[in-house]
Amino acid sequence: MRADTDHLQFLTYPDASVTASVSECINDGCELLLRGTRGGVLSLSNILLWLHANNWRRELLSLTDLSFFEAEELDILIRCTDVEETEDYGTLRYDKAASNIEWRIGDFALERAGLRLHRLACMPDHEYDYFEMSPASDLNLRVRMSDASAWL
């Protein structure tokens, strides 16, 4: 069996790029912004769907270990859980002192997140999406396609 890194690289679009940052919002609290090229959004979609397909053997995935993913002094970890959310996309826990974020997400929500990112990559005129997180989240989540205008 090949290493997971081989599969993740295979699912990554050439020249893909996603950057992550946390911004302070006055009205809605803090936000995790994932800003990526169309290829980056597609690659992130592929990675989430790969994790969904393989979460029977892999519970954790560090986004900051992906070749196309950069985070401004942050470690971002996805943790697959047994908790199934019905409407939201899991819980984002933010430890500001340690500069790490853990995205706890159930199986069905992980699949929905991957498909929602795929839809965004297929519709560049849409440009961005907000993901509804659980009320227990420390952060909101927004994904923006940085090169959407080049595809219109």
Buried (B, 14 or more C-beta within 10 A) or exposed (E): EEEBEEBBEEBBBEEBBBBBBBEEEEEEEBBBBBBBBBBBBBBBBBBBBBBBEEBEEEEEBEBBEBEBBBBEEBBBBBBBBEEEBEEBBBBBBBEEEEBBBBBBBBBEBBBBBBBBBBEBBEEBEEBBBEBBBBEEBBBBBBBBBBBBEEEE
